[in-house]
């Protein structure tokens, strides 16, 4: 089931009122900033957070993978087929390294 977003309006009396929910639409705010300290390789590190407007849920991120990981479950709730290829690539990118036992070397 997709989340619905309701737009807030001010009534003529200054009260907030909710309009009819927009189905099939999700809104997010993505804030990104640069860290002042450069990494050893000369690149400046960035950080940020993404906020789901409907729920207020916020996740801090340090990579594009973090942004994607936040969005994928929400896209799936909307009925988007993410696909097996992306899932396998994501799993491989986050899988712990394989440790070989001393006997196998």
N, C-alpha and C positions, 0 to 999 in steps of 0.2 A: 504494500500500500504506500503510495507517495504521500509525503507530507504536504500539507496545504499551507500556503502563506496568505495571511490576511494583511491587507494594507490598512494602516491607521490613518484616520482622518480626524480633524478637529471639527466638532459640531459648532453651530452658531453660538452655543452657550459656553464654548471653550472646553468641552469634555471630549475625551478621545473616544471615538467609535470605530468599530471594526466593519470593514466592507466585506462583501462576499469573498470567500477564499479563492485564490487562484490555484487550480489544481494543475499538476504537471510542471510546476515551476518551483525551483529552489534558488535561493539567493545566499551568497557567501561574501564575506569581507576577507580579503587577503592583505595582510600588512607585512611588508618586508623592509628590513633595515640592514645596513652594513655595520659590521663590527669594526672598531677602530684598529684593532691589532691585526697585522697581516700574518698569515701562516708562513712557515719556513720556506715554502715554495714560491713566495711572493704574491700569492692570491689573497684577496681580502675575503674573509668569511662573511656569509650573510645568514640571517636568521629571520624568523617571522612567525606569524600565527594566522590560522584560518578559522573563521567563526561562521557557524551555521546560523543565519539570521532567524530562522523559524524556532530553533530550539535553544539558541544561546550557547550551544556547545562549542568549545574552543580547543584547538590543538596547536601546540607550538611545533614548528618545523625547522629543519636545517637543510633540507634537500627537496628536490622535486618529487622524490619518492614519497616523502612524508605528506605532501599535498595530495598526491594521487591516492595514497592509502586512506586519507580522510574522505576523499570524494567517491571512491569506488563503491562502498556500501550504500551510499545515498543514491548513486546512479542505479544500482541494482534494485533498490526499493521502488524506483521509478519505472522499472521494467527494462532497463538497458542491459543487453547481453554483453558482458565484458569480454568474454572469450577465453578459451583455454590457453592460448599463446601468452597473453599478458599474465595470467595466473601463474604459469610455469616460470616465466622470467622473473616475476616478483618473488616467488618462492625460492628460486635459486639465488637471487640477490641477497636474500635474508637468511638463508640456511647457514647453520654453523659449519665451520670448516671440518672436513673429514680428517679424523686423527687415525693414523695407522699405528697398529701395535708394533712393538719392537720385533716380534717374531716374523712379521710380514716383510721386513726390509732385508 
